[in-house]
């Protein structure tokens, strides 16, 4: 949620509003679309777009539409490079991916969504078009539920009022606020969270918190698996210990000395704390052949993409089912 400053430069605020149009739209927008999203007059949008093109923040296509330019990409990578948690988490998460042969993610809370900072992807996950910078609704993801669970009470209450519980497209999605509040209490008690076909058919995941030196939850890490390969109980029994050890390794690197669960609030913006020494996680889990993977700082760099994908609403074996977009994007994704 964008906060209005005590004072603002109006022209700069309008330019930023134009750029923010692309947060929830992957691809191109014509001037009329930008004007509709921002509420700005068309001549004003034209002047702003031309200014942003001159600075390489937008590019104009042959059709006359506009899309984010290299200037936005450079800023995105600079933001990631400045996040200590991304640098410190990369190698432990890659090691976990090698051991488990499953997809590993790290995300922070972004209002009522989660935003991906690291993604180490297994090629056979149901679909895999989430990337660094993508967002998904917090209420139907394992990392999102965990991060919401550790919010201070007032912040949690505010965000729960703004969550649309119809957005989960999986058969087990939580559909009412009271049930969701009970789920958050259970997560705080046990210090981990699961997503059992709540976001979409065919996908399960388990998430654990990452804490800074004060014990504040600043991010979450998860491991995602196909539901056809692992039941919820099997997933927890097989992977929770190793995932928790990896999260603790990252937390130690962020300066955590005396870990304890419960009563430690999540950073409202997924803030990045200072560093300290870390530890290695326990022995590896058995797995199959090596899977390809990418993350924010790996050899296969993913492009920061502030957008969200589409979640399939069709059950396994039912191709072509209806789909539901979050923020009107049309990429198929799961996490």
C-alpha positions in Angstrom: 0.0 0.0 0.0 1.5 3.4 -1.1 1.6 6.0 1.6 1.0 9.7 0.7 4.0 11.8 1.8 3.6 15.1 3.8 4.6 16.9 0.6 5.1 15.7 -3.0 6.4 16.8 -6.3 3.3 16.4 -8.4 5.0 15.7 -11.7 7.2 13.1 -10.1 4.3 11.5 -8.4 2.4 11.2 -11.7 5.5 9.7 -13.4 5.7 7.1 -10.7 2.0 6.4 -11.0 2.5 5.6 -14.7 5.4 3.2 -13.9 3.2 1.5 -11.2 0.7 0.6 -13.8 3.1 -2.2 -14.8 3.2 -3.8 -11.3 0.1 -5.8 -12.0 0.3 -6.0 -15.8 2.8 -8.0 -17.7 3.5 -6.8 -21.2 2.4 -3.7 -23.0 0.0 -0.9 -22.3 -1.4 1.8 -24.7 -1.7 5.3 -23.6 -5.5 4.9 -23.2 -4.9 2.0 -20.8 -2.4 3.9 -18.8 -4.8 6.9 -18.6 -7.6 4.6 -17.4 -5.4 3.1 -14.7 -3.9 6.3 -13.4 -6.9 8.6 -13.9 -4.6 11.1 -15.6 -5.6 13.1 -18.8 -4.4 11.5 -22.0 -2.2 14.5 -23.0 -0.5 14.3 -19.6 0.1 10.6 -20.0 1.6 11.2 -23.4 4.1 13.7 -22.0 5.1 11.5 -19.1 5.5 8.4 -21.4 7.8 10.3 -23.7 9.8 11.5 -20.7 10.2 8.0 -19.4 11.1 6.7 -22.9 13.9 9.3 -23.0 15.2 8.0 -19.7 15.0 4.3 -20.8 12.3 3.6 -18.2 9.7 2.8 -20.9 10.1 1.5 -24.4 7.6 2.2 -27.2 6.7 -0.8 -29.4 5.9 -0.8 -33.1 2.2 -0.9 -32.2 2.5 2.3 -30.3 2.1 0.6 -26.9 4.6 1.1 -24.0 6.4 -1.5 -21.9 9.0 -1.3 -19.1 12.5 -0.4 -20.4 16.0 -1.3 -19.3 16.1 1.5 -16.8 13.4 -0.3 -14.8 15.4 -3.5 -15.1 18.6 -1.9 -13.8 16.7 -0.5 -10.8 15.2 -3.9 -10.1 18.5 -5.6 -10.0 20.0 -2.8 -7.9 17.2 -3.2 -5.4 17.9 -7.0 -5.2 21.7 -6.4 -4.9 21.0 -4.1 -2.0 19.0 -6.8 -0.1 21.4 -8.6 2.2 18.9 -11.4 2.7 18.9 -12.2 -1.0 22.7 -12.5 -1.0 22.9 -14.5 2.2 20.0 -16.9 1.3 21.0 -17.8 -2.2 23.5 -20.5 -1.6 21.7 -22.2 1.4 18.5 -22.4 -0.7 20.4 -23.7 -3.8 21.9 -26.4 -1.6 18.4 -27.3 -0.2 17.1 -27.6 -3.8 19.9 -29.9 -4.7 19.3 -32.1 -1.7 15.5 -32.2 -2.0 15.2 -32.0 -5.8 12.1 -29.8 -5.2 11.3 -26.1 -5.8 12.5 -23.7 -3.1 11.4 -20.1 -2.7 11.9 -17.1 -0.4 9.4 -14.2 -0.2 8.5 -11.2 1.9 5.1 -9.8 2.7 3.9 -7.0 0.4 0.7 -5.7 2.0 -1.8 -8.7 1.4 0.4 -10.4 -1.1 3.8 -12.0 -1.0 6.7 -11.0 -3.3 9.3 -13.5 -4.4 12.9 -12.6 -3.8 14.5 -15.9 -4.6 13.2 -18.9 -6.6 15.1 -22.1 -7.1 12.9 -24.0 -9.5 12.5 -27.7 -10.2 11.6 -28.3 -13.8 8.7 -30.7 -13.1 6.7 -28.5 -10.7 3.1 -28.3 -12.0 3.7 -25.0 -13.8 6.7 -22.7 -13.2 6.2 -19.2 -14.5 6.7 -17.5 -11.1 9.9 -15.5 -11.1 11.8 -13.1 -8.9 9.5 -10.1 -8.3 6.3 -12.0 -8.9 3.5 -11.7 -6.3 0.8 -14.1 -5.2 -2.1 -13.6 -2.7 -0.8 -14.2 0.9 -4.0 -15.8 2.0 -3.6 -19.0 -0.1 0.1 -19.5 0.0 2.2 -21.2 2.7 4.7 -18.3 2.9 1.9 -15.7 2.9 -0.1 -17.4 5.7 3.0 -17.7 7.8 4.0 -14.0 7.3 0.5 -12.9 8.1 0.5 -15.0 11.2 3.4 -13.1 12.7 2.1 -9.6 12.0 1.3 -7.4 15.1 -2.3 -7.7 16.0 -3.5 -4.4 14.7 -1.8 -4.8 11.3 -3.1 -8.3 11.0 -6.7 -7.2 11.7 -6.4 -4.4 9.1 -5.1 -6.7 6.4 -7.6 -9.5 7.1 -10.4 -7.0 6.4 -9.0 -6.4 2.9 -8.4 -10.0 1.9 -10.7 -11.5 -0.7 -11.1 -15.1 0.3 -12.6 -16.0 -3.0 -9.2 -15.7 -4.7 -7.9 -19.2 -3.8 -8.7 -21.5 -6.7 -7.6 -24.8 -5.2 -10.2 -27.3 -3.7 -9.0 -26.7 -0.2 -8.8 -22.9 -0.2 -10.0 -21.3 3.0 -13.2 -19.3 2.2 -14.0 -17.4 5.4 -12.2 -15.1 7.8 -12.9 -17.0 11.0 -11.4 -20.2 9.7 -8.4 -18.3 8.4 -7.8 -16.6 11.8 -7.8 -20.1 13.4 -5.3 -21.3 10.8 -3.0 -18.3 11.6 -3.1 -19.1 15.3 -2.1 -22.7 14.6 0.8 -21.5 12.4 2.1 -19.3 15.2 1.9 -22.2 17.7 3.9 -24.6 15.6 6.1 -22.1 13.7 5.5 -23.5 10.2 2.8 -23.4 7.6 1.4 -25.5 4.7 -0.5 -24.9 1.6 -2.5 -28.0 0.6 -4.0 -27.4 -2.8 -5.3 -24.0 -1.7 -3.7 -21.9 -4.3 -4.4 -24.3 -7.2 -5.0 -28.0 -7.9 -2.0 -30.3 -7.8 0.3 -28.2 -5.6 1.4 -28.4 -2.0 4.1 -26.5 -0.1 5.5 -26.0 3.4 7.0 -22.8 4.7 9.1 -21.7 7.7 10.1 -18.3 9.0 13.4 -16.5 8.6 14.3 -14.1 11.5 16.7 -11.2 11.9 19.0 -10.6 14.8 16.1 -9.3 16.9 14.0 -12.4 16.3 11.6 -10.6 14.1 10.2 -12.6 11.2 11.5 -10.8 8.0 10.8 -13.4 5.3 9.7 -16.9 4.7 11.2 -19.8 2.8 9.1 -22.7 1.4 9.5 -25.9 -0.5 6.8 -26.7 -3.1 5.9 -30.2 -4.4 3.5 -31.7 -6.8 0.5 -33.2 -4.9 0.7 -36.3 -7.1 4.1 -37.1 -5.7 3.7 -36.2 -2.0 0.8 -36.2 0.4 0.7 -33.4 2.9 1.9 -35.7 5.7 4.7 -37.1 3.6 5.8 -33.7 2.6 6.0 -32.5 6.2 7.8 -35.7 7.4 10.3 -35.7 4.5 11.2 -32.0 4.2 10.2 -29.9 7.3 13.4 -30.6 9.3 15.8 -29.8 6.4 13.8 -26.7 5.4 13.8 -25.5 9.0 17.6 -26.0 9.3 18.2 -24.1 6.1 16.0 -21.2 7.4 17.9 -21.2 10.7 21.2 -21.1 8.8 19.9 -18.0 7.0 18.6 -16.5 10.2 22.0 -17.0 11.8 23.6 -15.3 8.9 21.3 -12.4 9.5 22.5 -12.1 13.1 20.1 -14.3 15.0 21.8 -15.7 18.1 19.1 -17.0 20.5 16.3 -18.4 18.4 12.8 -18.8 19.9 9.4 -19.1 18.3 6.2 -17.3 19.0 5.6 -13.7 19.9 8.0 -12.3 17.3 6.3 -10.0 14.8 6.9 -10.0 11.1 8.6 -6.9 9.6 5.8 -5.0 7.9 7.8 -4.6 4.7 10.1 -7.6 4.8 13.0 -5.5 6.0 16.6 -6.6 5.5 18.8 -6.9 8.7 22.5 -6.8 9.2 24.7 -9.9 8.8 26.6 -12.3 11.0 28.1 -15.8 10.7 26.0 -18.8 9.6 25.9 -22.6 10.0 25.5 -25.5 7.5 22.3 -27.5 7.5 22.1 -31.2 8.2 22.8 -34.1 6.0 21.2 -34.2 2.5 18.0 -35.9 1.6 18.0 -38.6 -1.2 16.8 -37.5 -4.5 16.8 -38.2 -8.2 18.6 -36.5 -11.1 19.6 -32.9 -10.8 17.0 -30.4 -11.7 17.5 -27.0 -13.3 17.2 -24.0 -11.0 17.4 -20.2 -11.0 17.4 -17.5 -8.3 18.1 -13.9 -7.9 21.9 -14.3 -7.9 22.5 -17.7 -9.5 24.1 -18.5 -12.8 20.7 -18.5 -14.5 19.5 -15.0 -13.5 15.8 -14.4 -13.5 14.5 -11.1 -14.5 12.8 -9.0 -11.7 9.2 -9.0 -12.9 6.8 -7.1 -10.6 3.8 -9.1 -11.8 1.6 -12.0 -10.9 0.6 -15.1 -12.8 -2.6 -16.8 -13.4 -3.7 -19.8 -11.4 -5.3 -22.7 -13.1 -8.8 -23.6 -11.9 -9.0 -27.0 -13.6 -8.5 -30.2 -11.7 -5.8 -32.7 -12.8 -6.9 -34.4 -15.9 -9.3 -31.6 -16.9 -7.4 -29.5 -19.4 -8.7 -26.1 -20.4 -10.4 -25.3 -17.2 -11.4 -21.8 -16.3 -8.7 -19.5 -14.9 -8.6 -16.7 -12.4 -6.2 -13.9 -12.7 -4.9 -12.0 -9.7 -4.5 -8.3 -10.6 -5.6 -9.3 -14.2 -2.3 -10.8 -15.4 -2.6 -13.9 -17.6 0.4 -16.1 -16.8 -0.2 -19.5 -15.5 1.8 -20.0 -12.2 1.9 -22.0 -9.1 4.0 -21.8 -6.0 
